[in-house]
Amino acid sequence: TQASAHGPDYGYLWWLNTKGKQWPSAPKSSFAAIGNGSNIIWIDPEHDLVVVWRWHGPFMDGVIQRTLAAILDK
């Protein structure tokens, strides 16, 4: 997905982490679909990882941080 002309954090219905602003704990190559009812699909190509959950709030980066730590044994 390429960033849209409107900004580097959005491209064709996907939220991008190109500058690391969306989710500081996630790789900049990661991206997510955030849908109705706070259904989230977060994709991290760097770690060959897809995480799906139904919850969104100011702590989304914390979920990503704990997920990566558990998988990567950090």
CHARMM-style PDB file with segment names, atoms N, HN, CA, C and O in Angstrom:
ATOM      1  N   THR     1       0.839  -1.183   0.000  1.00  0.00      PROA
ATOM      2  CA  THR     1       0.000   0.000   0.000  1.00  0.00      PROA
ATOM      3  C   THR     1       0.878   1.238   0.000  1.00  0.00      PROA
ATOM      4  O   THR     1       1.855   1.325   0.744  1.00  0.00      PROA
ATOM      5  N   GLN     2       0.527   2.164  -0.819  1.00  0.00      PROA
ATOM      6  HN  GLN     2      -0.267   2.093  -1.424  1.00  0.00      PROA
ATOM      7  CA  GLN     2       1.243   3.439  -0.890  1.00  0.00      PROA
ATOM      8  C   GLN     2       0.514   4.485  -0.060  1.00  0.00      PROA
ATOM      9  O   GLN     2      -0.711   4.445   0.063  1.00  0.00      PROA
ATOM     10  N   ALA     3       1.256   5.408   0.501  1.00  0.00      PROA
ATOM     11  HN  ALA     3       2.250   5.441   0.401  1.00  0.00      PROA
ATOM     12  CA  ALA     3       0.641   6.511   1.236  1.00  0.00      PROA
ATOM     13  C   ALA     3      -0.181   7.361   0.281  1.00  0.00      PROA
ATOM     14  O   ALA     3       0.175   7.518  -0.887  1.00  0.00      PROA
ATOM     15  N   SER     4      -1.277   7.904   0.779  1.00  0.00      PROA
ATOM     16  HN  SER     4      -1.566   7.776   1.728  1.00  0.00      PROA
ATOM     17  CA  SER     4      -2.144   8.723  -0.065  1.00  0.00      PROA
ATOM     18  C   SER     4      -1.600  10.145  -0.166  1.00  0.00      PROA
ATOM     19  O   SER     4      -0.693  10.536   0.570  1.00  0.00      PROA
ATOM     20  N   ALA     5      -2.163  10.893  -1.075  1.00  0.00      PROA
ATOM     21  HN  ALA     5      -2.900  10.576  -1.672  1.00  0.00      PROA
ATOM     22  CA  ALA     5      -1.766  12.288  -1.233  1.00  0.00      PROA
ATOM     23  C   ALA     5      -2.189  13.117  -0.022  1.00  0.00      PROA
ATOM     24  O   ALA     5      -1.659  14.204   0.204  1.00  0.00      PROA
ATOM     25  N   HSD     6      -3.136  12.609   0.750  1.00  0.00      PROA
ATOM     26  HN  HSD     6      -3.567  11.725   0.566  1.00  0.00      PROA
ATOM     27  CA  HSD     6      -3.639  13.332   1.918  1.00  0.00      PROA
ATOM     28  C   HSD     6      -2.709  13.233   3.117  1.00  0.00      PROA
ATOM     29  O   HSD     6      -2.791  14.053   4.032  1.00  0.00      PROA
ATOM     30  N   GLY     7      -1.835  12.249   3.124  1.00  0.00      PROA
ATOM     31  HN  GLY     7      -1.769  11.584   2.381  1.00  0.00      PROA
ATOM     32  CA  GLY     7      -0.914  12.120   4.244  1.00  0.00      PROA
ATOM     33  C   GLY     7      -0.186  10.794   4.239  1.00  0.00      PROA
ATOM     34  O   GLY     7      -0.659   9.837   3.626  1.00  0.00      PROA
ATOM     35  N   PRO     8       0.958  10.714   4.908  1.00  0.00      PROA
ATOM     36  CA  PRO     8       1.783   9.502   4.890  1.00  0.00      PROA
ATOM     37  C   PRO     8       1.254   8.368   5.768  1.00  0.00      PROA
ATOM     38  O   PRO     8       1.786   7.259   5.731  1.00  0.00      PROA
ATOM     39  N   ASP     9       0.209   8.637   6.558  1.00  0.00      PROA
ATOM     40  HN  ASP     9      -0.223   9.538   6.588  1.00  0.00      PROA
ATOM     41  CA  ASP     9      -0.286   7.626   7.489  1.00  0.00      PROA
ATOM     42  C   ASP     9      -1.515   6.876   6.995  1.00  0.00      PROA
ATOM     43  O   ASP     9      -2.096   6.086   7.739  1.00  0.00      PROA
ATOM     44  N   TYR    10      -1.916   7.110   5.751  1.00  0.00      PROA
ATOM     45  HN  TYR    10      -1.444   7.751   5.147  1.00  0.00      PROA
ATOM     46  CA  TYR    10      -3.133   6.473   5.242  1.00  0.00      PROA
ATOM     47  C   TYR    10      -2.962   6.136   3.773  1.00  0.00      PROA
ATOM     48  O   TYR    10      -2.452   6.943   2.996  1.00  0.00      PROA
ATOM     49  N   GLY    11      -3.391   4.938   3.395  1.00  0.00      PROA
ATOM     50  HN  GLY    11      -3.805   4.282   4.026  1.00  0.00      PROA
ATOM     51  CA  GLY    11      -3.321   4.535   1.996  1.00  0.00      PROA
ATOM     52  C   GLY    11      -4.330   3.462   1.667  1.00  0.00      PROA
ATOM     53  O   GLY    11      -4.231   2.344   2.173  1.00  0.00      PROA
ATOM     54  N   TYR    12      -5.285   3.773   0.843  1.00  0.00      PROA
ATOM     55  HN  TYR    12      -5.366   4.681   0.432  1.00  0.00      PROA
ATOM     56  CA  TYR    12      -6.302   2.847   0.341  1.00  0.00      PROA
ATOM     57  C   TYR    12      -6.927   1.993   1.439  1.00  0.00      PROA
ATOM     58  O   TYR    12      -6.816   0.767   1.422  1.00  0.00      PROA
ATOM     59  N   LEU    13      -7.579   2.645   2.388  1.00  0.00      PROA
ATOM     60  HN  LEU    13      -7.669   3.641   2.402  1.00  0.00      PROA
ATOM     61  CA  LEU    13      -8.315   2.015   3.491  1.00  0.00      PROA
ATOM     62  C   LEU    13      -7.424   1.334   4.532  1.00  0.00      PROA
ATOM     63  O   LEU    13      -7.927   0.573   5.359  1.00  0.00      PROA
ATOM     64  N   TRP    14      -6.132   1.589   4.510  1.00  0.00      PROA
ATOM     65  HN  TRP    14      -5.724   2.208   3.839  1.00  0.00      PROA
ATOM     66  CA  TRP    14      -5.199   1.035   5.495  1.00  0.00      PROA
ATOM     67  C   TRP    14      -4.501   2.177   6.220  1.00  0.00      PROA
ATOM     68  O   TRP    14      -4.138   3.178   5.604  1.00  0.00      PROA
ATOM     69  N   TRP    15      -4.314   2.029   7.517  1.00  0.00      PROA
ATOM     70  HN  TRP    15      -4.609   1.215   8.018  1.00  0.00      PROA
ATOM     71  CA  TRP    15      -3.543   2.978   8.303  1.00  0.00      PROA
ATOM     72  C   TRP    15      -2.100   2.500   8.326  1.00  0.00      PROA
ATOM     73  O   TRP    15      -1.818   1.356   8.684  1.00  0.00      PROA
ATOM     74  N   LEU    16      -1.200   3.378   7.944  1.00  0.00      PROA
ATOM     75  HN  LEU    16      -1.429   4.307   7.653  1.00  0.00      PROA
ATOM     76  CA  LEU    16       0.214   3.037   7.799  1.00  0.00      PROA
ATOM     77  C   LEU    16       1.024   3.576   8.981  1.00  0.00      PROA
ATOM     78  O   LEU    16       0.637   4.556   9.617  1.00  0.00      PROA
ATOM     79  N   ASN    17       2.120   2.939   9.254  1.00  0.00      PROA
ATOM     80  HN  ASN    17       2.435   2.143   8.737  1.00  0.00      PROA
ATOM     81  CA  ASN    17       3.007   3.365  10.339  1.00  0.00      PROA
ATOM     82  C   ASN    17       4.335   3.873   9.775  1.00  0.00      PROA
ATOM     83  O   ASN    17       5.384   3.698  10.395  1.00  0.00      PROA
ATOM     84  N   THR    18       4.288   4.494   8.612  1.00  0.00      PROA
ATOM     85  HN  THR    18       3.435   4.636   8.109  1.00  0.00      PROA
ATOM     86  CA  THR    18       5.502   4.861   7.883  1.00  0.00      PROA
ATOM     87  C   THR    18       6.455   5.761   8.664  1.00  0.00      PROA
ATOM     88  O   THR    18       7.669   5.675   8.480  1.00  0.00      PROA
ATOM     89  N   LYS    19       5.936   6.608   9.517  1.00  0.00      PROA
ATOM     90  HN  LYS    19       4.949   6.679   9.667  1.00  0.00      PROA
ATOM     91  CA  LYS    19       6.800   7.492  10.299  1.00  0.00      PROA
ATOM     92  C   LYS    19       6.888   7.067  11.760  1.00  0.00      PROA
ATOM     93  O   LYS    19       7.511   7.751  12.572  1.00  0.00      PROA
ATOM     94  N   GLY    20       6.263   5.932  12.097  1.00  0.00      PROA
ATOM     95  HN  GLY    20       5.756   5.377  11.437  1.00  0.00      PROA
ATOM     96  CA  GLY    20       6.306   5.446  13.465  1.00  0.00      PROA
ATOM     97  C   GLY    20       5.452   6.239  14.436  1.00  0.00      PROA
ATOM     98  O   GLY    20       5.571   6.067  15.649  1.00  0.00      PROA
ATOM     99  N   LYS    21       4.591   7.107  13.918  1.00  0.00      PROA
ATOM    100  HN  LYS    21       4.494   7.246  12.933  1.00  0.00      PROA
ATOM    101  CA  LYS    21       3.744   7.922  14.781  1.00  0.00      PROA
ATOM    102  C   LYS    21       2.523   7.158  15.276  1.00  0.00      PROA
ATOM    103  O   LYS    21       2.109   7.332  16.422  1.00  0.00      PROA
ATOM    104  N   GLN    22       1.945   6.316  14.432  1.00  0.00      PROA
ATOM    105  HN  GLN    22       2.281   6.175  13.501  1.00  0.00      PROA
ATOM    106  CA  GLN    22       0.727   5.593  14.810  1.00  0.00      PROA
ATOM    107  C   GLN    22       0.982   4.670  15.989  1.00  0.00      PROA
ATOM    108  O   GLN    22       0.251   4.697  16.979  1.00  0.00      PROA
ATOM    109  N   TRP    23       2.021   3.852  15.877  1.00  0.00      PROA
ATOM    110  HN  TRP    23       2.614   3.830  15.072  1.00  0.00      PROA
ATOM    111  CA  TRP    23       2.349   2.848  16.889  1.00  0.00      PROA
ATOM    112  C   TRP    23       3.861   2.824  17.046  1.00  0.00      PROA
ATOM    113  O   TRP    23       4.538   2.095  16.322  1.00  0.00      PROA
ATOM    114  N   PRO    24       4.406   3.602  17.970  1.00  0.00      PROA
ATOM    115  CA  PRO    24       5.859   3.696  18.138  1.00  0.00      PROA
ATOM    116  C   PRO    24       6.546   2.358  18.411  1.00  0.00      PROA
ATOM    117  O   PRO    24       7.714   2.191  18.061  1.00  0.00      PROA
ATOM    118  N   SER    25       5.852   1.411  19.023  1.00  0.00      PROA
ATOM    119  HN  SER    25       4.903   1.547  19.307  1.00  0.00      PROA
ATOM    120  CA  SER    25       6.457   0.110  19.340  1.00  0.00      PROA
ATOM    121  C   SER    25       6.509  -0.829  18.152  1.00  0.00      PROA
ATOM    122  O   SER    25       7.196  -1.850  18.196  1.00  0.00      PROA
ATOM    123  N   ALA    26       5.796  -0.499  17.098  1.00  0.00      PROA
ATOM    124  HN  ALA    26       5.238   0.330  17.062  1.00  0.00      PROA
ATOM    125  CA  ALA    26       5.700  -1.376  15.926  1.00  0.00      PROA
ATOM    126  C   ALA    26       6.703  -0.964  14.853  1.00  0.00      PROA
ATOM    127  O   ALA    26       7.106   0.197  14.789  1.00  0.00      PROA
ATOM    128  N   PRO    27       7.104  -1.910  14.015  1.00  0.00      PROA
ATOM    129  CA  PRO    27       7.971  -1.555  12.889  1.00  0.00      PROA
ATOM    130  C   PRO    27       7.270  -0.552  11.964  1.00  0.00      PROA
ATOM    131  O   PRO    27       6.045  -0.556  11.846  1.00  0.00      PROA
ATOM    132  N   LYS    28       8.041   0.282  11.327  1.00  0.00      PROA
ATOM    133  HN  LYS    28       9.036   0.285  11.422  1.00  0.00      PROA
ATOM    134  CA  LYS    28       7.473   1.282  10.425  1.00  0.00      PROA
ATOM    135  C   LYS    28       6.833   0.661   9.191  1.00  0.00      PROA
ATOM    136  O   LYS    28       6.070   1.322   8.486  1.00  0.00      PROA
ATOM    137  N   SER    29       7.138  -0.594   8.931  1.00  0.00      PROA
ATOM    138  HN  SER    29       7.758  -1.130   9.503  1.00  0.00      PROA
ATOM    139  CA  SER    29       6.535  -1.284   7.786  1.00  0.00      PROA
ATOM    140  C   SER    29       5.155  -1.851   8.116  1.00  0.00      PROA
ATOM    141  O   SER    29       4.475  -2.359   7.225  1.00  0.00      PROA
ATOM    142  N   SER    30       4.731  -1.775   9.373  1.00  0.00      PROA
ATOM    143  HN  SER    30       5.284  -1.362  10.097  1.00  0.00      PROA
ATOM    144  CA  SER    30       3.440  -2.348   9.755  1.00  0.00      PROA
ATOM    145  C   SER    30       2.293  -1.429   9.348  1.00  0.00      PROA
ATOM    146  O   SER    30       2.477  -0.233   9.122  1.00  0.00      PROA
ATOM    147  N   PHE    31       1.099  -2.027   9.261  1.00  0.00      PROA
ATOM    148  HN  PHE    31       0.949  -2.998   9.444  1.00  0.00      PROA
ATOM    149  CA  PHE    31      -0.095  -1.278   8.874  1.00  0.00      PROA
ATOM    150  C   PHE    31      -1.315  -1.979   9.442  1.00  0.00      PROA
ATOM    151  O   PHE    31      -1.234  -3.125   9.884  1.00  0.00      PROA
ATOM    152  N   ALA    32      -2.459  -1.278   9.428  1.00  0.00      PROA
ATOM    153  HN  ALA    32      -2.525  -0.347   9.069  1.00  0.00      PROA
ATOM    154  CA  ALA    32      -3.656  -1.853  10.040  1.00  0.00      PROA
ATOM    155  C   ALA    32      -4.916  -1.388   9.335  1.00  0.00      PROA
ATOM    156  O   ALA    32      -4.966  -0.304   8.754  1.00  0.00      PROA
ATOM    157  N   ALA    33      -5.929  -2.235   9.401  1.00  0.00      PROA
ATOM    158  HN  ALA    33      -5.889  -3.116   9.873  1.00  0.00      PROA
ATOM    159  CA  ALA    33      -7.292  -1.867   9.027  1.00  0.00      PROA
ATOM    160  C   ALA    33      -8.041  -1.709  10.340  1.00  0.00      PROA
ATOM    161  O   ALA    33      -8.029  -2.606  11.182  1.00  0.00      PROA
ATOM    162  N   ILE    34      -8.688  -0.574  10.509  1.00  0.00      PROA
ATOM    163  HN  ILE    34      -8.698   0.155   9.825  1.00  0.00      PROA
ATOM    164  CA  ILE    34      -9.450  -0.318  11.725  1.00  0.00      PROA
ATOM    165  C   ILE    34     -10.884  -0.067  11.296  1.00  0.00      PROA
ATOM    166  O   ILE    34     -11.195   0.950  10.676  1.00  0.00      PROA
ATOM    167  N   GLY    35     -11.755  -1.012  11.635  1.00  0.00      PROA
ATOM    168  HN  GLY    35     -11.503  -1.838  12.139  1.00  0.00      PROA
ATOM    169  CA  GLY    35     -13.116  -0.961  11.128  1.00  0.00      PROA
ATOM    170  C   GLY    35     -14.168  -0.635  12.167  1.00  0.00      PROA
ATOM    171  O   GLY    35     -13.866  -0.283  13.307  1.00  0.00      PROA
ATOM    172  N   ASN    36     -15.395  -0.761  11.742  1.00  0.00      PROA
ATOM    173  HN  ASN    36     -15.640  -1.046  10.816  1.00  0.00      PROA
ATOM    174  CA  ASN    36     -16.556  -0.495  12.575  1.00  0.00      PROA
ATOM    175  C   ASN    36     -16.532  -1.368  13.827  1.00  0.00      PROA
ATOM    176  O   ASN    36     -16.178  -2.545  13.759  1.00  0.00      PROA
ATOM    177  N   GLY    37     -16.901  -0.803  14.950  1.00  0.00      PROA
ATOM    178  HN  GLY    37     -17.189   0.153  15.005  1.00  0.00      PROA
ATOM    179  CA  GLY    37     -16.892  -1.560  16.192  1.00  0.00      PROA
ATOM    180  C   GLY    37     -15.501  -1.789  16.739  1.00  0.00      PROA
ATOM    181  O   GLY    37     -15.304  -2.641  17.606  1.00  0.00      PROA
ATOM    182  N   SER    38     -14.542  -1.043  16.246  1.00  0.00      PROA
ATOM    183  HN  SER    38     -14.701  -0.351  15.542  1.00  0.00      PROA
ATOM    184  CA  SER    38     -13.147  -1.152  16.676  1.00  0.00      PROA
ATOM    185  C   SER    38     -12.534  -2.509  16.376  1.00  0.00      PROA
ATOM    186  O   SER    38     -11.694  -2.994  17.134  1.00  0.00      PROA
ATOM    187  N   ASN    39     -12.942  -3.116  15.290  1.00  0.00      PROA
ATOM    188  HN  ASN    39     -13.624  -2.722  14.673  1.00  0.00      PROA
ATOM    189  CA  ASN    39     -12.308  -4.351  14.830  1.00  0.00      PROA
ATOM    190  C   ASN    39     -11.000  -3.977  14.149  1.00  0.00      PROA
ATOM    191  O   ASN    39     -10.977  -3.125  13.261  1.00  0.00      PROA
ATOM    192  N   ILE    40      -9.914  -4.614  14.567  1.00  0.00      PROA
ATOM    193  HN  ILE    40      -9.933  -5.306  15.289  1.00  0.00      PROA
ATOM    194  CA  ILE    40      -8.591  -4.233  14.081  1.00  0.00      PROA
ATOM    195  C   ILE    40      -7.876  -5.439  13.490  1.00  0.00      PROA
ATOM    196  O   ILE    40      -7.879  -6.530  14.061  1.00  0.00      PROA
ATOM    197  N   ILE    41      -7.266  -5.215  12.336  1.00  0.00      PROA
ATOM    198  HN  ILE    41      -7.263  -4.329  11.873  1.00  0.00      PROA
ATOM    199  CA  ILE    41      -6.355  -6.182  11.733  1.00  0.00      PROA
ATOM    200  C   ILE    41      -5.023  -5.459  11.623  1.00  0.00      PROA
ATOM    201  O   ILE    41      -4.898  -4.505  10.855  1.00  0.00      PROA
ATOM    202  N   TRP    42      -4.039  -5.898  12.372  1.00  0.00      PROA
ATOM    203  HN  TRP    42      -4.140  -6.673  12.996  1.00  0.00      PROA
ATOM    204  CA  TRP    42      -2.712  -5.276  12.344  1.00  0.00      PROA
ATOM    205  C   TRP    42      -1.746  -6.244  11.687  1.00  0.00      PROA
ATOM    206  O   TRP    42      -1.682  -7.413  12.067  1.00  0.00      PROA
ATOM    207  N   ILE    43      -1.001  -5.771  10.712  1.00  0.00      PROA
ATOM    208  HN  ILE    43      -1.054  -4.821  10.403  1.00  0.00      PROA
ATOM    209  CA  ILE    43      -0.091  -6.609   9.940  1.00  0.00      PROA
ATOM    210  C   ILE    43       1.333  -6.089  10.102  1.00  0.00      PROA
ATOM    211  O   ILE    43       1.607  -4.901   9.932  1.00  0.00      PROA
ATOM    212  N   ASP    44       2.227  -7.012  10.434  1.00  0.00      PROA
ATOM    213  HN  ASP    44       2.004  -7.977  10.572  1.00  0.00      PROA
ATOM    214  CA  ASP    44       3.643  -6.702  10.608  1.00  0.00      PROA
ATOM    215  C   ASP    44       4.436  -7.609   9.666  1.00  0.00      PROA
ATOM    216  O   ASP    44       4.795  -8.724  10.043  1.00  0.00      PROA
ATOM    217  N   PRO    45       4.711  -7.144   8.447  1.00  0.00      PROA
ATOM    218  CA  PRO    45       5.431  -7.980   7.486  1.00  0.00      PROA
ATOM    219  C   PRO    45       6.847  -8.336   7.936  1.00  0.00      PROA
ATOM    220  O   PRO    45       7.374  -9.383   7.560  1.00  0.00      PROA
ATOM    221  N   GLU    46       7.454  -7.478   8.730  1.00  0.00      PROA
ATOM    222  HN  GLU    46       7.025  -6.628   9.036  1.00  0.00      PROA
ATOM    223  CA  GLU    46       8.829  -7.708   9.191  1.00  0.00      PROA
ATOM    224  C   GLU    46       8.940  -8.977  10.039  1.00  0.00      PROA
ATOM    225  O   GLU    46       9.955  -9.672   9.995  1.00  0.00      PROA
ATOM    226  N   HSD    47       7.897  -9.271  10.804  1.00  0.00      PROA
ATOM    227  HN  HSD    47       7.073  -8.707  10.839  1.00  0.00      PROA
ATOM    228  CA  HSD    47       7.895 -10.452  11.669  1.00  0.00      PROA
ATOM    229  C   HSD    47       6.915 -11.522  11.190  1.00  0.00      PROA
ATOM    230  O   HSD    47       6.631 -12.471  11.920  1.00  0.00      PROA
ATOM    231  N   ASP    48       6.400 -11.376   9.977  1.00  0.00      PROA
ATOM    232  HN  ASP    48       6.631 -10.604   9.384  1.00  0.00      PROA
ATOM    233  CA  ASP    48       5.456 -12.338   9.398  1.00  0.00      PROA
ATOM    234  C   ASP    48       4.290 -12.572  10.362  1.00  0.00      PROA
ATOM    235  O   ASP    48       3.984 -13.708  10.723  1.00  0.00      PROA
ATOM    236  N   LEU    49       3.648 -11.475  10.771  1.00  0.00      PROA
ATOM    237  HN  LEU    49       3.897 -10.552  10.478  1.00  0.00      PROA
ATOM    238  CA  LEU    49       2.667 -11.517  11.837  1.00  0.00      PROA
ATOM    239  C   LEU    49       1.384 -10.793  11.438  1.00  0.00      PROA
ATOM    240  O   LEU    49       1.420  -9.697  10.879  1.00  0.00      PROA
ATOM    241  N   VAL    50       0.252 -11.424  11.736  1.00  0.00      PROA
ATOM    242  HN  VAL    50       0.222 -12.315  12.190  1.00  0.00      PROA
ATOM    243  CA  VAL    50      -1.060 -10.800  11.584  1.00  0.00      PROA
ATOM    244  C   VAL    50      -1.783 -10.977  12.911  1.00  0.00      PROA
ATOM    245  O   VAL    50      -1.913 -12.094  13.411  1.00  0.00      PROA
ATOM    246  N   VAL    51      -2.254  -9.870  13.480  1.00  0.00      PROA
ATOM    247  HN  VAL    51      -2.149  -8.962  13.074  1.00  0.00      PROA
ATOM    248  CA  VAL    51      -2.969  -9.909  14.752  1.00  0.00      PROA
ATOM    249  C   VAL    51      -4.340  -9.276  14.533  1.00  0.00      PROA
ATOM    250  O   VAL    51      -4.456  -8.192  13.962  1.00  0.00      PROA
ATOM    251  N   VAL    52      -5.375  -9.972  14.997  1.00  0.00      PROA
ATOM    252  HN  VAL    52      -5.281 -10.853  15.460  1.00  0.00      PROA
ATOM    253  CA  VAL    52      -6.746  -9.476  14.859  1.00  0.00      PROA
ATOM    254  C   VAL    52      -7.349  -9.375  16.250  1.00  0.00      PROA
ATOM    255  O   VAL    52      -7.280 -10.324  17.031  1.00  0.00      PROA
ATOM    256  N   TRP    53      -7.943  -8.222  16.563  1.00  0.00      PROA
ATOM    257  HN  TRP    53      -7.999  -7.451  15.929  1.00  0.00      PROA
ATOM    258  CA  TRP    53      -8.636  -8.078  17.837  1.00  0.00      PROA
ATOM    259  C   TRP    53      -9.750  -7.062  17.713  1.00  0.00      PROA
ATOM    260  O   TRP    53      -9.791  -6.259  16.781  1.00  0.00      PROA
ATOM    261  N   ARG    54     -10.654  -7.120  18.679  1.00  0.00      PROA
ATOM    262  HN  ARG    54     -10.620  -7.773  19.436  1.00  0.00      PROA
ATOM    263  CA  ARG    54     -11.789  -6.206  18.705  1.00  0.00      PROA
ATOM    264  C   ARG    54     -11.666  -5.327  19.942  1.00  0.00      PROA
ATOM    265  O   ARG    54     -12.275  -5.580  20.982  1.00  0.00      PROA
ATOM    266  N   TRP    55     -10.883  -4.322  19.793  1.00  0.00      PROA
ATOM    267  HN  TRP    55     -10.388  -4.116  18.948  1.00  0.00      PROA
ATOM    268  CA  TRP    55     -10.687  -3.368  20.869  1.00  0.00      PROA
ATOM    269  C   TRP    55      -9.779  -2.274  20.338  1.00  0.00      PROA
ATOM    270  O   TRP    55      -8.795  -2.543  19.650  1.00  0.00      PROA
ATOM    271  N   HSD    56     -10.117  -1.062  20.661  1.00  0.00      PROA
ATOM    272  HN  HSD    56     -10.917  -0.844  21.220  1.00  0.00      PROA
ATOM    273  CA  HSD    56      -9.278   0.040  20.219  1.00  0.00      PROA
ATOM    274  C   HSD    56      -9.416   1.169  21.225  1.00  0.00      PROA
ATOM    275  O   HSD    56     -10.501   1.423  21.750  1.00  0.00      PROA
ATOM    276  N   GLY    57      -8.373   1.801  21.471  1.00  0.00      PROA
ATOM    277  HN  GLY    57      -7.492   1.595  21.044  1.00  0.00      PROA
ATOM    278  CA  GLY    57      -8.367   2.923  22.387  1.00  0.00      PROA
ATOM    279  C   GLY    57      -6.973   3.508  22.402  1.00  0.00      PROA
ATOM    280  O   GLY    57      -6.165   3.233  21.515  1.00  0.00      PROA
ATOM    281  N   PRO    58      -6.695   4.304  23.393  1.00  0.00      PROA
ATOM    282  CA  PRO    58      -5.382   4.929  23.441  1.00  0.00      PROA
ATOM    283  C   PRO    58      -4.255   3.938  23.735  1.00  0.00      PROA
ATOM    284  O   PRO    58      -3.080   4.305  23.713  1.00  0.00      PROA
ATOM    285  N   PHE    59      -4.615   2.681  24.010  1.00  0.00      PROA
ATOM    286  HN  PHE    59      -5.569   2.383  24.028  1.00  0.00      PROA
ATOM    287  CA  PHE    59      -3.603   1.702  24.388  1.00  0.00      PROA
ATOM    288  C   PHE    59      -3.269   0.717  23.279  1.00  0.00      PROA
ATOM    289  O   PHE    59      -2.677  -0.328  23.551  1.00  0.00      PROA
ATOM    290  N   MET    60      -3.630   1.018  22.044  1.00  0.00      PROA
ATOM    291  HN  MET    60      -4.111   1.866  21.823  1.00  0.00      PROA
ATOM    292  CA  MET    60      -3.358   0.102  20.933  1.00  0.00      PROA
ATOM    293  C   MET    60      -1.863  -0.188  20.818  1.00  0.00      PROA
ATOM    294  O   MET    60      -1.471  -1.326  20.559  1.00  0.00      PROA
ATOM    295  N   ASP    61      -1.033   0.826  21.007  1.00  0.00      PROA
ATOM    296  HN  ASP    61      -1.351   1.751  21.218  1.00  0.00      PROA
ATOM    297  CA  ASP    61       0.411   0.606  20.929  1.00  0.00      PROA
ATOM    298  C   ASP    61       0.876  -0.345  22.028  1.00  0.00      PROA
ATOM    299  O   ASP    61       1.815  -1.113  21.819  1.00  0.00      PROA
ATOM    300  N   GLY    62       0.234  -0.304  23.194  1.00  0.00      PROA
ATOM    301  HN  GLY    62      -0.529   0.320  23.364  1.00  0.00      PROA
ATOM    302  CA  GLY    62       0.582  -1.221  24.273  1.00  0.00      PROA
ATOM    303  C   GLY    62       0.288  -2.670  23.918  1.00  0.00      PROA
ATOM    304  O   GLY    62       1.054  -3.566  24.272  1.00  0.00      PROA
ATOM    305  N   VAL    63      -0.817  -2.901  23.222  1.00  0.00      PROA
ATOM    306  HN  VAL    63      -1.439  -2.173  22.935  1.00  0.00      PROA
ATOM    307  CA  VAL    63      -1.148  -4.256  22.766  1.00  0.00      PROA
ATOM    308  C   VAL    63      -0.080  -4.740  21.796  1.00  0.00      PROA
ATOM    309  O   VAL    63       0.375  -5.880  21.889  1.00  0.00      PROA
ATOM    310  N   ILE    64       0.317  -3.887  20.876  1.00  0.00      PROA
ATOM    311  HN  ILE    64      -0.053  -2.961  20.800  1.00  0.00      PROA
ATOM    312  CA  ILE    64       1.349  -4.239  19.900  1.00  0.00      PROA
ATOM    313  C   ILE    64       2.671  -4.515  20.614  1.00  0.00      PROA
ATOM    314  O   ILE    64       3.359  -5.488  20.303  1.00  0.00      PROA
ATOM    315  N   GLN    65       3.019  -3.664  21.560  1.00  0.00      PROA
ATOM    316  HN  GLN    65       2.460  -2.874  21.813  1.00  0.00      PROA
ATOM    317  CA  GLN    65       4.275  -3.832  22.300  1.00  0.00      PROA
ATOM    318  C   GLN    65       4.306  -5.170  23.041  1.00  0.00      PROA
ATOM    319  O   GLN    65       5.306  -5.886  22.980  1.00  0.00      PROA
ATOM    320  N   ARG    66       3.223  -5.513  23.738  1.00  0.00      PROA
ATOM    321  HN  ARG    66       2.411  -4.931  23.788  1.00  0.00      PROA
ATOM    322  CA  ARG    66       3.175  -6.778  24.478  1.00  0.00      PROA
ATOM    323  C   ARG    66       3.159  -7.978  23.544  1.00  0.00      PROA
ATOM    324  O   ARG    66       3.759  -9.008  23.851  1.00  0.00      PROA
ATOM    325  N   THR    67       2.482  -7.858  22.413  1.00  0.00      PROA
ATOM    326  HN  THR    67       1.995  -7.021  22.164  1.00  0.00      PROA
ATOM    327  CA  THR    67       2.441  -8.956  21.439  1.00  0.00      PROA
ATOM    328  C   THR    67       3.832  -9.233  20.894  1.00  0.00      PROA
ATOM    329  O   THR    67       4.272 -10.382  20.862  1.00  0.00      PROA
ATOM    330  N   LEU    68       4.529  -8.183  20.463  1.00  0.00      PROA
ATOM    331  HN  LEU    68       4.172  -7.249  20.489  1.00  0.00      PROA
ATOM    332  CA  LEU    68       5.880  -8.366  19.929  1.00  0.00      PROA
ATOM    333  C   LEU    68       6.831  -8.901  20.999  1.00  0.00      PROA
ATOM    334  O   LEU    68       7.665  -9.760  20.710  1.00  0.00      PROA
ATOM    335  N   ALA    69       6.713  -8.404  22.225  1.00  0.00      PROA
ATOM    336  HN  ALA    69       6.035  -7.707  22.459  1.00  0.00      PROA
ATOM    337  CA  ALA    69       7.585  -8.876  23.303  1.00  0.00      PROA
ATOM    338  C   ALA    69       7.365 -10.364  23.574  1.00  0.00      PROA
ATOM    339  O   ALA    69       8.325 -11.102  23.794  1.00  0.00      PROA
ATOM    340  N   ALA    70       6.121 -10.802  23.559  1.00  0.00      PROA
ATOM    341  HN  ALA    70       5.341 -10.203  23.380  1.00  0.00      PROA
ATOM    342  CA  ALA    70       5.823 -12.216  23.814  1.00  0.00      PROA
ATOM    343  C   ALA    70       6.349 -13.110  22.701  1.00  0.00      PROA
ATOM    344  O   ALA    70       6.862 -14.198  22.960  1.00  0.00      PROA
ATOM    345  N   ILE    71       6.221 -12.656  21.478  1.00  0.00      PROA
ATOM    346  HN  ILE    71       5.804 -11.772  21.267  1.00  0.00      PROA
ATOM    347  CA  ILE    71       6.644 -13.470  20.336  1.00  0.00      PROA
ATOM    348  C   ILE    71       8.157 -13.455  20.164  1.00  0.00      PROA
ATOM    349  O   ILE    71       8.760 -14.476  19.833  1.00  0.00      PROA
ATOM    350  N   LEU    72       8.763 -12.304  20.388  1.00  0.00      PROA
ATOM    351  HN  LEU    72       8.273 -11.475  20.657  1.00  0.00      PROA
ATOM    352  CA  LEU    72      10.200 -12.164  20.162  1.00  0.00      PROA
ATOM    353  C   LEU    72      11.015 -12.405  21.428  1.00  0.00      PROA
ATOM    354  O   LEU    72      12.236 -12.244  21.412  1.00  0.00      PROA
ATOM    355  N   ASP    73      10.362 -12.789  22.525  1.00  0.00      PROA
ATOM    356  HN  ASP    73       9.371 -12.920  22.538  1.00  0.00      PROA
ATOM    357  CA  ASP    73      11.029 -13.054  23.810  1.00  0.00      PROA
ATOM    358  C   ASP    73      11.855 -11.874  24.291  1.00  0.00      PROA
ATOM    359  O   ASP    73      13.005 -12.035  24.698  1.00  0.00      PROA
ATOM    360  N   LYS    74      11.268 -10.697  24.242  1.00  0.00      PROA
ATOM    361  HN  LYS    74      10.333 -10.566  23.911  1.00  0.00      PROA
ATOM    362  CA  LYS    74      11.976  -9.503  24.721  1.00  0.00      PROA
ATOM    363  C   LYS    74      11.720  -9.309  26.184  1.00  0.00      PROA
ATOM    364  OT1 LYS    74      12.227  -8.358  26.778  1.00  0.00      PROA
TER     365      LYS     74
END
